[in-house]
Amino acid sequence: MKNNYLQTVILFVFMLVNAFLNAQDFQGVATYKTSRKMDIKIDSMAQSQGINEDMQKKLNAMLQKQFQKEYKLTFNASESIYKQEGKLAAPAPGNDGMMIMVMGDSESKALYKNTKEKRYANKEDIMGKVFLIQDSLEKKDWKLESETKFIGQYTCYKATRTTEIERMTSTSINDTVDDEPKRTKETITITAWYTLDIPVNTGPGMYWGLPGLILEVNDGTETIVCSKIVLNPKDKITIKEPTKGKKVNQAAFEKIMEKKSKEMMERYRGNRRDGEDGMRIEIRG
């Protein structure tokens, strides 16, 4: 009963303030930092190729560093665009032959969301080819909780939802190992923290649908935390929806990613010297 009353109050406040914001020239920029928990296990086959515990620790450290990034979310009352700050170093093999590759990870990536029209446009650069994924924003069934905490100066409320996801990863020790990506389905609980002080129903990445800006998200593996917010900056913000790239929907893009992933594996195999042992980890970003 207490949670139902809280949800009613929160939604009423959101609608009231959001109606006011829609009548104003409201905009802001939020900076987010991401990190991902990695725990790559080395099996007996890898151990037989000389992949020891020290190399496993080094691999995990390399992967964690790869996913430590900074993004900026530029938003107004109904639109937002989410972009990575800075450039990524090109993947290169180390002295031990290890290489990290992240598919779908590019500094040119730009995610536009329009929560009023419930649609998005996601610009992706995959191996030099630009795609523009255009599709509908899927409704998220968030459960509003009563728990609160501060993130910076903002009082944030907790929200959770449970969903099933498919993870796709691929590992390879040598040319004799099956390079087909491994798919696993699992049910996860996503925890988000949003603030009513900024009543826009958007957030980092594909997260949206809460009665306030999402400042933190954790899905059990990846954590995204807001580190800075500038509201109504002096220089007016222009949010431009991406328009360039081959237009596809999300389902079609997933099939393209699978094909490109296989091409990348073949290219890596072809670039290795005969008889050279190595280890490649590929992760979908």
N, C-alpha and C positions, 0 to 999 in steps of 0.2 A: 504493500500500500504506500509506504514511504517513497519507494522508487518511482511509482506511477505518478505521485504528486510532483516529485522533483522533475520528471520528464515533462509534465504539463507546463510547469513554471518555466523551464529552460526553453521549450519550444515557443511559448508565448513571448518571452523576452527576445528570442531570436527573430521572430516575425516582426515584432514592433521595431526593433533597432534596424533590421535589414530593410524594412520599408523606408526608414529614414535615410539609410545609406544609399539606397537606389535613387533617391531624389537628390543626392549630393554627388560631387565629383570625387568619390572616395577611392583611394588607391594606396598600395604599399609594396614593400619589398622585404621578403623574409629569406634569411640565409640559413641553410641546413647543412649539417655534417653527417656523413654516413659511415657506418662501420659494419662489418660482417664477421660473425663467429665462424671460424673454420676449424675443422678437425678431420683432416684427410688421414685415413688409415692405410697402412701399407700391408698388403697381403703377402702370402708365402712366395708367390711368383715374383713379386717385386723384390723381396728379400734375396731371392736367388740371383737377381740381376745386380745385387750390390747396393740396393736402396736400404740404408740402415736407419736407426732411430734419429741420428743427428740430421740426416738428410730430410727425414720426415718433418722435424721441427723447422728446418730451414724452409721447406715447402709451405708449411702452414703460415710462417711469417711472411713469405712472399705473397701469398694469397690475401692475407689480412691487409697488407699494405696496398694491394691492388684495389681493394674496395673501400679504402679511406679517401673519401672525396668530399668536395664542397659544391653545393648547388644553390641557385637563387630562384625563388618563386616570386615572380612579379604578378600582382593581382589587383583587380578592382572588385566591384560588388558581384559580378557574375562571370568574369573571365580571368584566366591565369595562364602563365607560361612558365615552364620549369626547365632550367638549363644548367648544365655543369659549368663550373668556373675553372678556368685553366685548362691545360692540355695534358693528356696522358702520354707517358713515355711509350715508345713502340716496344712490343714484346720482343725479347731477345733471349736466346739460350745462355745459361751460365756455363761456367767451366765444367760442371758436372753433367751437362746435357739437359738440364731441366728447363722447361719453357712454360710460361703462363700465357694463355690466350683467353680473352673474354669476348664472346660473341655478343653483338648488339651494344657495344660500349664505345661511344665516340663523343668527342667534344662538340661535334656539330649536331648532336641529338637535341631536339626541342619538342617538348610536350605541351600542347595547347589544350586547355579544357574550358568548355563553356557550360557551366552548371545550370544556367537558365534554360538553355536549349538541350541540355543533357547529351552532349556529344563531345568528341575529342578529335584532334589531329596530331599525330605523332610522327615527326620527321626522324628517320633513321638512316645512317650511312653504313651499309654492310659491304665490306671489302670493295670500297670505292663506288658502289652503286647506291643512289639515294632513293629511298622509299618514303611515301607519305601514307601512313595508316590512318584511315578515317573510319570511325565507327561510333556507336552509341555508348554513352556512359552507363555502365551497369549499376542498377540500384543496389546499395549496400544495406543490409539489415543489421544496423548497429544496435547494441544494447547499451543504453545510457545508465552508468553507474553513479553512486553517490560519492564515491571517493574523489578527493581533490588533492592537488599538490601545486607548488609554484614551479614554473619554468621561467627563469629570469624574474621579471616583475609581474608576470601574468599568472593569475589564478586559473588553473586548468582542471577540467573534469575528465574523468576516465570513461572510456567507451570500449566495448569489446565486440568481436564477432568471430564466429567459427566458419571456416571454409575448407574445402578440399582443393589441394593444389597438385600440380604435376611438376616434379623436378626432373630436369634432363641434364646429365653430366656425362663426360666421357674421359676415360683415362687410357693411356697407352704406354707400355713399357718397351715393346719392340714390334717389329713388323708382323710377328706371328700372332699377336693378340688381336682379337676381334675388336675393331674400332667403331662398331655401331654404338651410338649414344645410349646410355642406360636411362630408362624412365622409371620413376617411382611415384606413386600417389600416396599422399598423406593428408591427414586432417590436422589443421593448425588453428590456434587461437591468436588473433591479431588484437593487440592492445594499443589504443590511441589515446592521446591527451589533447584536448581542444580547449580554447579559451573563448568565453562569451564576450570578452573585451574587444575582440575583433570578429564580429558576427558575419563572416563569409563562410559558405559551406564548401571550402576547398582545402587543399593541403598538398604535401609533397608527392611527387610521382602520380600514380593513379588513385591515390587516397582522396576521398571527398565524402559529402553527404552527412556531415555533422553540423550542429548549430553553432559553429564557431571555427576559426582557423585551427587546423591541426598542427600542433607544435612538436609532437613526438609520436613515433610509431615504432612498435617492435613486433615482429612476426615469429620470434623464437630464434631466428638466424640473423636477420638484418635489423639494425637500429638506425633510425633517422631522427635527429634532434635539431631543433631550431636554436641557433646561437645568436641571432641578431634580427631585429625588426625595425624597419623605418616606415612610419605611416605618413602619408601625404607629403612626400619629399618635395623640396623646393622646385626641382626640375621635374616638370610634368612627365609622367610615364606614358609610353605608347605600347600597347600590347598588340603585336602583329601575329596573326594566325599563319603558320607555315603553309605555303602553297606549292612549293617545288618538290618534285620527286614523283616516282611512279605510284599512282594511286591504287591502293589495295585495302581490303578490310582486314581485321585482325586474324581471322581464320586463314586467309590466303597468305598473309605474312608469315604465320607460323610454319607453313609448308615450305616457303622460300628459305626460312632460317634453317630448316632441317637440311635442305639441299646445299646451302652455302657452308654449313657445318661440315658436311662430308667432303666438299671441295677443299676446305681448309686442311682437313686431315690428310687428304691425298697430297696436297702441296707440301705439307710438313714432311711426310714420308719421302717424297721425291727429293727434297733438299738435303736429306741426311746422307752421309757418306756410307758406302757399303761396309757392313760389319760394325757400324757404330751403334752402341747402345745408348739409349737416352730415355727420358721420361717427359711426357707431355700431358698437361692437365688442361682441359678445355671446359669452361663453365659458361652457361648462358647468362648474360647480364641483364 
